[in-house]
Amino acid sequence: MHRALFVTATGTDIGKTYVTALILKQLKQRGFSAAYYKAALSGAQPPSSGIPDDDAYVARIAGLGDGEAVVSYRYRTAVSPHLAAIREGNPPDEARIRDDFQRLYRRFDFTAVEGSGGLICPLRRDRNGCLTLEDLVRGLGLTSVLTADAGLGTLNAVKLTADRMAEKGLPLAGVILNRYREGDFLHEDNREMIADWIGVPVLATVAEGADSLDETVPVGEWFREIGL
């Protein structure tokens, strides 16, 4: 069994790295082999900073071993990858991204692919056009989960992203609400409106600082087998 999933978000600083770590942690605890992949990481820290990059953070939280967390392109500048690559060189190459992903996908039961920013974040821009995360998801044939904040404004952000994915024919397994507070009338209404009005399942909620997902649908069912 080999399955993969793309973890995106309604924007930046929503918590998708944290959520991705919890997804992989729960899969590992249930006895599956699991890996983390990210095509491009901006804002990479120098080794002397003592601050872990996304892959090191996910590996620590999820209990991943050597070679189980891979980033293809790493940039120091904390901006969109396309702009970081313009400043620093070494723009993302789609063939290399596909190869790096496939090496993990073929080795592990589950591979979680984390995006950079939102779904349409540009990875590369040159005279041939713009390569976005949306292009990457389509090219790799991935199903996505959408990480959203549980608070104010999330209905607009979730609907815009879900509608865009439906328009482009990109499968969306559902939404994960981060920073969710049980008993908060706004958070509970957002959860109900996403499921009933927007029509997208809420797969799990994550309380502030939680060390696990509160799953509505078992995490392994979010992933889909893909033909490579």
Secondary structure, 3 states (H helix, E strand, C coil): CCEEEEEEECCCCCCHHHHHHHHHHHHHHCCCCEEEEEEEECCCCCHHHCCCCHHHHHHHHHCCCCCCEEEEEECCCCCCHHHHHHHHCCCCCHHHHHHHHHHHHHHCCEEEEECCCCCCCEEEEECCEEEEHHHHHHHHCCCEEEEEECCCCHHHHHHHHHHHHHHHCCCEEEEEEECCCCCCHHHHHHHHHHHHHHCCCEEEEECCCCCCCEECCCHHHHCECCCC
